[in-house]
Structure formats: structure tokens, C-alpha cells
């Protein structure tokens, strides 16, 4: 079996995880993924999670943790992630409708970032479309890049959907991008890799060139997560 240096955002397998978390990890490994990004830990203690990762030959490449959780429970969050050898914490989403919302987000990130760093972890921010939209005369992505030192987990599909030249953005901000979500889709609707119009091949190859980890994700896998990730993985192996 071909095993590429590809990560998988486990949110794609959320339905499978609800049924049997361990079996979900096994399935991800069997498809060929070498690393996984968590979107919750299924209530599994850190020592047991570490054993499961070792059992299926997986390494953690990140965990999506809400900003409020980081603000209120940073010590516990850091301890768990360090126990399973995960070094990347990702803020998955933030509400923003006004400039005040963006200013508040910048302030909160600047408050928590030094604390995360002191614990030996990297803090990233994961974008959607809204960060690339102009809100009250500014773009949140520009504010994050110029007024904070947070790293980016660039969701390439949402940036593409917003009209951004993803490759140009990656080259310009290569030192601020820790990893990317490689995602396909059309008209704002995500799809398996190869079933949309996003420039996935170009983005995948550029990420490798820039030494940025590619992480596969699909917000709405059809007909199910396992089928979706299998198609995406095989498409990359054959065509990229």
C-alpha cells in the first residue's frame, strides 16, 4: 500500500468516530494516511489515545480547539496534547460580523498566544471564507497577519471560494503557514479531491515545495467519510 505524507482532519470521519473512535483511526490508517488532525478526542484518556495512535501508525498533526477552551482550560488542553505528542493547536473558527469582532479576535489571540508558546506548542488559526471578505473596510486575514504572530492553517478551498489566488497567497505568506487543508469543491460546496474546481494539484505540489503539510478535509463527505477520504487519497496518488 502506498503511504504518502498526508494528514487527515478527522472531522471528515465524525460519523464514524461517533460509532467507534478506534475503528475510525484504523480506517484512516488503512486508507494510507500517516497523520491525523483531531476535532475532539472522543472522551478517550491521553494515555489510551497515545496507544491507539501507535497501534495504527499515526502521528498527530494538530488539534482543533476553540479559543474559549484555550482561554479557560489551557493547562489541561496543553497537557493532553503534549501527552499524545501533538504540538499544533488550531483555532478552528471565530464569529466576525463587524470590525469590532475582528479587533476583539486579534486582542484575544495576542493574549493567549504567548501562553501557548510558553507551553511548547504552536498556535494556528484556521480560516473560512469570512476572513478574506472585507468587513467594515478591513479583512480579518490581513489583521491576523499584521497584528498577531499566530500561524495559519490555511483552508485552501475557503480561500479559493473567497476569490483568493491560493498559490500566490501561499508563496507570499509561506513563513506564516504551518499546514493547509487541501480541499476541493465547487460553488462554495466542498467535495472529494478531484470532484471540484479548486486548484488542488497545484496547491498540493506547492505545499510540498514549501515544506507545508497537506491535510485532507471535507466538511460534508458524500456518501460517507470513509468513501470520501478513500477517493481523495487515491486520486492524489494517481494524479498528483
C-alpha positions as a Markdown table, in Angstrom:
| # | Residue | x | y | z |
|---|---|---|---|---|
| 1 | Unk | 0.0 | 0.0 | 0.0 |
| 2 | Unk | 1.2 | 3.5 | -0.9 |
| 3 | Unk | 1.6 | 5.7 | 2.2 |
| 4 | Unk | 2.1 | 9.4 | 1.5 |
| 5 | Unk | 2.9 | 12.1 | 3.9 |
| 6 | Unk | -0.7 | 13.2 | 4.1 |
| 7 | Unk | -2.7 | 14.3 | 7.1 |
| 8 | Unk | -6.4 | 13.8 | 7.6 |
| 9 | Unk | -8.7 | 16.2 | 9.5 |
| 10 | Unk | -10.8 | 13.7 | 11.5 |
| 11 | Unk | -13.9 | 15.9 | 11.3 |
| 12 | Unk | -14.3 | 14.3 | 7.9 |
| 13 | Unk | -14.9 | 11.0 | 9.7 |
| 14 | Unk | -17.0 | 12.4 | 12.5 |
| 15 | Unk | -19.9 | 10.0 | 11.9 |
| 16 | Unk | -17.5 | 7.0 | 12.0 |
| 17 | Unk | -15.9 | 8.4 | 15.2 |
| 18 | Unk | -19.2 | 8.6 | 17.0 |
| 19 | Unk | -19.8 | 4.9 | 16.3 |
| 20 | Unk | -16.3 | 3.6 | 17.1 |
| 21 | Unk | -13.4 | 6.0 | 17.6 |
| 22 | Unk | -10.7 | 3.4 | 17.5 |
| 23 | Unk | -12.1 | 1.8 | 14.3 |
| 24 | Unk | -12.2 | 5.3 | 12.8 |
| 25 | Unk | -8.4 | 5.6 | 13.4 |
| 26 | Unk | -7.9 | 2.1 | 12.0 |
| 27 | Unk | -9.8 | 3.1 | 8.8 |
| 28 | Unk | -7.8 | 6.3 | 8.4 |
| 29 | Unk | -4.6 | 4.3 | 8.6 |
| 30 | Unk | -5.7 | 1.6 | 6.2 |
| 31 | Unk | -6.5 | 4.2 | 3.6 |
| 32 | Unk | -2.9 | 5.3 | 3.8 |
| 33 | Unk | -2.8 | 8.4 | 6.0 |
| 34 | Unk | 0.2 | 8.8 | 8.2 |
| 35 | Unk | -1.0 | 11.6 | 10.4 |
| 36 | Unk | -4.3 | 12.9 | 11.8 |
| 37 | Unk | -5.7 | 16.2 | 13.0 |
| 38 | Unk | -8.2 | 15.9 | 15.8 |
| 39 | Unk | -11.6 | 17.6 | 16.0 |
| 40 | Unk | -12.3 | 16.2 | 19.5 |
| 41 | Unk | -10.9 | 13.2 | 21.3 |
| 42 | Unk | -14.0 | 11.1 | 21.9 |
| 43 | Unk | -13.6 | 11.2 | 25.7 |
| 44 | Unk | -10.5 | 8.9 | 25.4 |
| 45 | Unk | -7.8 | 9.5 | 28.0 |
| 46 | Unk | -4.4 | 10.7 | 26.7 |
| 47 | Unk | -2.5 | 7.5 | 27.5 |
| 48 | Unk | -5.1 | 5.4 | 25.7 |
| 49 | Unk | -5.1 | 7.8 | 22.7 |
| 50 | Unk | -1.3 | 7.6 | 22.5 |
| 51 | Unk | -1.6 | 3.8 | 22.4 |
| 52 | Unk | -4.2 | 3.9 | 19.6 |
| 53 | Unk | -2.1 | 6.2 | 17.5 |
| 54 | Unk | 0.9 | 4.0 | 17.9 |
| 55 | Unk | -1.1 | 0.9 | 17.2 |
| 56 | Unk | -2.2 | 2.3 | 13.8 |
| 57 | Unk | 1.0 | 4.0 | 12.8 |
| 58 | Unk | -0.4 | 7.5 | 13.1 |
| 59 | Unk | 1.1 | 10.7 | 14.3 |
| 60 | Unk | -0.9 | 13.8 | 15.4 |
| 61 | Unk | -0.5 | 16.8 | 13.2 |
| 62 | Unk | -2.8 | 19.1 | 15.1 |
| 63 | Unk | -6.0 | 19.5 | 17.1 |
| 64 | Unk | -8.8 | 22.0 | 16.6 |
| 65 | Unk | -9.5 | 23.6 | 20.0 |
| 66 | Unk | -11.9 | 26.5 | 20.4 |
| 67 | Unk | -10.4 | 29.8 | 21.5 |
| 68 | Unk | -12.7 | 29.9 | 24.6 |
| 69 | Unk | -11.4 | 26.5 | 25.6 |
| 70 | Unk | -7.9 | 27.7 | 25.3 |
| 71 | Unk | -8.6 | 30.8 | 27.4 |
| 72 | Unk | -10.4 | 28.8 | 30.2 |
| 73 | Unk | -8.6 | 25.4 | 30.2 |
| 74 | Unk | -5.2 | 25.9 | 28.6 |
| 75 | Unk | -3.2 | 23.9 | 31.1 |
| 76 | Unk | -5.4 | 20.8 | 30.8 |
| 77 | Unk | -5.6 | 21.2 | 27.0 |
| 78 | Unk | -1.8 | 21.5 | 26.7 |
| 79 | Unk | -1.1 | 18.6 | 29.0 |
| 80 | Unk | -3.4 | 16.3 | 26.9 |
| 81 | Unk | -1.9 | 17.3 | 23.6 |
| 82 | Unk | 1.7 | 17.0 | 24.8 |
| 83 | Unk | 0.9 | 13.6 | 26.2 |
| 84 | Unk | -0.1 | 12.4 | 22.7 |
| 85 | Unk | 2.8 | 14.2 | 21.1 |
| 86 | Unk | 0.7 | 16.8 | 19.3 |
| 87 | Unk | 2.4 | 20.1 | 19.1 |
| 88 | Unk | 0.0 | 22.1 | 16.9 |
| 89 | Unk | -3.2 | 23.7 | 18.3 |
| 90 | Unk | -5.6 | 25.2 | 15.8 |
| 91 | Unk | -8.3 | 27.8 | 16.5 |
| 92 | Unk | -11.0 | 26.4 | 14.1 |
| 93 | Unk | -13.4 | 29.3 | 13.8 |
| 94 | Unk | -14.4 | 32.7 | 15.1 |
| 95 | Unk | -17.5 | 34.8 | 14.7 |
| 96 | Unk | -17.0 | 38.0 | 12.8 |
| 97 | Unk | -19.6 | 40.4 | 11.6 |
| 98 | Unk | -18.1 | 43.8 | 12.4 |
| 99 | Unk | -14.7 | 45.4 | 12.7 |
| 100 | Unk | -15.1 | 45.3 | 16.4 |
| 101 | Unk | -15.4 | 41.5 | 16.2 |
| 102 | Unk | -12.1 | 41.3 | 14.3 |
| 103 | Unk | -10.4 | 43.7 | 16.7 |
| 104 | Unk | -11.6 | 41.5 | 19.6 |
| 105 | Unk | -10.3 | 38.4 | 18.0 |
| 106 | Unk | -6.9 | 40.0 | 17.5 |
| 107 | Unk | -6.8 | 41.0 | 21.1 |
| 108 | Unk | -7.8 | 37.5 | 22.3 |
| 109 | Unk | -5.2 | 35.8 | 20.2 |
| 110 | Unk | -2.5 | 38.1 | 21.3 |
| 111 | Unk | -3.4 | 37.4 | 24.9 |
| 112 | Unk | -3.4 | 33.6 | 24.6 |
| 113 | Unk | -0.5 | 33.1 | 22.1 |
| 114 | Unk | 2.4 | 33.8 | 24.5 |
| 115 | Unk | 0.9 | 31.3 | 27.0 |
| 116 | Unk | 0.6 | 28.6 | 24.3 |
| 117 | Unk | 4.2 | 29.2 | 23.2 |
| 118 | Unk | 5.5 | 29.0 | 26.8 |
| 119 | Unk | 4.0 | 25.5 | 26.9 |
| 120 | Unk | 6.0 | 24.5 | 23.9 |
| 121 | Unk | 3.1 | 24.4 | 21.4 |
| 122 | Unk | 2.4 | 26.1 | 18.1 |
| 123 | Unk | -0.9 | 28.1 | 17.7 |
| 124 | Unk | -2.6 | 28.3 | 14.3 |
| 125 | Unk | -5.8 | 29.9 | 13.1 |
| 126 | Unk | -8.0 | 28.1 | 10.5 |
| 127 | Unk | -9.9 | 30.3 | 8.1 |
| 128 | Unk | -13.2 | 30.1 | 6.3 |
| 129 | Unk | -14.4 | 32.5 | 3.6 |
| 130 | Unk | -15.2 | 35.3 | 6.0 |
| 131 | Unk | -11.5 | 36.1 | 6.8 |
| 132 | Unk | -11.0 | 37.0 | 3.2 |
| 133 | Unk | -14.1 | 39.2 | 2.9 |
| 134 | Unk | -14.0 | 43.0 | 3.5 |
| 135 | Unk | -15.8 | 43.8 | 6.8 |
| 136 | Unk | -16.1 | 47.5 | 7.7 |
| 137 | Unk | -13.2 | 48.3 | 5.4 |
| 138 | Unk | -10.7 | 45.6 | 6.5 |
| 139 | Unk | -10.0 | 41.9 | 6.0 |
| 140 | Unk | -9.6 | 39.7 | 9.1 |
| 141 | Unk | -6.8 | 37.7 | 7.4 |
| 142 | Unk | -4.8 | 40.9 | 6.9 |
| 143 | Unk | -5.3 | 41.9 | 10.5 |
| 144 | Unk | -4.2 | 38.5 | 11.8 |
| 145 | Unk | -1.1 | 38.6 | 9.6 |
| 146 | Unk | -0.1 | 42.1 | 10.6 |
| 147 | Unk | -1.3 | 42.5 | 14.2 |
| 148 | Unk | -0.6 | 39.0 | 15.6 |
| 149 | Unk | 2.1 | 36.3 | 15.3 |
| 150 | Unk | -0.4 | 33.4 | 15.1 |
| 151 | Unk | 0.4 | 30.8 | 12.4 |
| 152 | Unk | -2.1 | 29.9 | 9.8 |
| 153 | Unk | -3.7 | 26.6 | 8.9 |
| 154 | Unk | -4.8 | 27.8 | 5.5 |
| 155 | Unk | -8.0 | 26.2 | 4.3 |
| 156 | Unk | -7.3 | 26.5 | 0.6 |
| 157 | Unk | -10.8 | 25.7 | -0.5 |
| 158 | Unk | -12.4 | 28.5 | 1.5 |
| 159 | Unk | -9.7 | 30.9 | 0.4 |
| 160 | Unk | -10.3 | 29.8 | -3.2 |
| 161 | Unk | -14.1 | 30.3 | -2.7 |
| 162 | Unk | -13.4 | 33.8 | -1.5 |
| 163 | Unk | -11.7 | 34.6 | -4.7 |
| 164 | Unk | -8.1 | 34.5 | -3.4 |
| 165 | Unk | -5.2 | 33.3 | -5.6 |
| 166 | Unk | -4.3 | 30.5 | -3.2 |
| 167 | Unk | -0.8 | 29.8 | -4.7 |
| 168 | Unk | 0.2 | 33.4 | -4.6 |
| 169 | Unk | -1.1 | 33.8 | -1.0 |
| 170 | Unk | 0.9 | 30.7 | 0.0 |
| 171 | Unk | 4.1 | 31.9 | -1.6 |
| 172 | Unk | 3.7 | 35.4 | -0.1 |
| 173 | Unk | 3.0 | 34.1 | 3.4 |
| 174 | Unk | 5.0 | 30.8 | 3.4 |
| 175 | Unk | 6.6 | 31.6 | 6.8 |
| 176 | Unk | 3.2 | 32.0 | 8.4 |
| 177 | Unk | 1.6 | 28.9 | 7.1 |
| 178 | Unk | 2.2 | 25.8 | 9.2 |
| 179 | Unk | -0.1 | 23.5 | 7.3 |
| 180 | Unk | -3.0 | 23.6 | 4.9 |
| 181 | Unk | -6.4 | 22.0 | 4.4 |
| 182 | Unk | -6.3 | 20.6 | 0.9 |
| 183 | Unk | -10.0 | 20.6 | -0.1 |
| 184 | Unk | -11.9 | 20.5 | -3.4 |
| 185 | Unk | -15.4 | 21.7 | -4.3 |
| 186 | Unk | -17.5 | 23.9 | -6.5 |
| 187 | Unk | -19.6 | 27.0 | -5.8 |
| 188 | Unk | -18.9 | 27.0 | -2.1 |
| 189 | Unk | -19.7 | 23.3 | -1.6 |
| 190 | Unk | -16.8 | 21.1 | -0.6 |
| 191 | Unk | -16.2 | 17.8 | -2.4 |
| 192 | Unk | -13.7 | 15.0 | -2.5 |
| 193 | Unk | -10.3 | 15.8 | -4.2 |
| 194 | Unk | -10.8 | 15.6 | -7.9 |
| 195 | Unk | -14.5 | 16.2 | -7.9 |
| 196 | Unk | -14.5 | 20.0 | -7.8 |
| 197 | Unk | -12.9 | 23.0 | -9.5 |
| 198 | Unk | -10.4 | 24.1 | -6.9 |
| 199 | Unk | -6.7 | 24.1 | -8.0 |
| 200 | Unk | -5.9 | 21.1 | -5.7 |
| 201 | Unk | -3.0 | 19.7 | -7.8 |
| 202 | Unk | -1.2 | 23.0 | -8.0 |
| 203 | Unk | -1.8 | 23.7 | -4.3 |
| 204 | Unk | -0.7 | 20.2 | -3.2 |
| 205 | Unk | 2.6 | 20.4 | -5.2 |
| 206 | Unk | 3.3 | 23.9 | -4.0 |
| 207 | Unk | 2.8 | 22.9 | -0.4 |
| 208 | Unk | 5.3 | 20.1 | -0.8 |
| 209 | Unk | 7.7 | 22.5 | -2.4 |
| 210 | Unk | 7.3 | 24.9 | 0.5 |
| 211 | Unk | 7.5 | 22.1 | 3.1 |
| 212 | Unk | 4.0 | 22.7 | 4.3 |
| 213 | Unk | 1.9 | 19.7 | 5.3 |
| 214 | Unk | -1.1 | 18.8 | 3.2 |
| 215 | Unk | -4.2 | 17.8 | 5.3 |
| 216 | Unk | -7.2 | 16.4 | 3.6 |
| 217 | Unk | -10.6 | 17.6 | 4.9 |
| 218 | Unk | -14.2 | 17.5 | 3.7 |
| 219 | Unk | -16.9 | 19.3 | 5.7 |
| 220 | Unk | -19.7 | 17.4 | 4.0 |
| 221 | Unk | -18.4 | 14.0 | 2.8 |
| 222 | Unk | -20.7 | 12.1 | 0.4 |
| 223 | Unk | -21.9 | 9.4 | 0.7 |
| 224 | Unk | -19.8 | 8.9 | 3.9 |
| 225 | Unk | -16.5 | 9.9 | 5.3 |
| 226 | Unk | -14.6 | 6.7 | 4.6 |
| 227 | Unk | -15.7 | 6.6 | 0.9 |
| 228 | Unk | -14.8 | 10.3 | 0.6 |
| 229 | Unk | -11.3 | 10.1 | 2.0 |
| 230 | Unk | -10.5 | 6.9 | 0.1 |
| 231 | Unk | -11.4 | 8.6 | -3.2 |
| 232 | Unk | -9.4 | 11.7 | -2.3 |
| 233 | Unk | -6.4 | 9.7 | -1.2 |
| 234 | Unk | -6.4 | 7.5 | -4.3 |
| 235 | Unk | -6.9 | 10.5 | -6.6 |
| 236 | Unk | -3.9 | 12.2 | -5.2 |
| 237 | Unk | -1.7 | 9.0 | -5.5 |
| 238 | Unk | -2.8 | 8.5 | -9.2 |
| 239 | Unk | -2.9 | 12.1 | -10.4 |
| 240 | Unk | -0.7 | 14.3 | -8.3 |
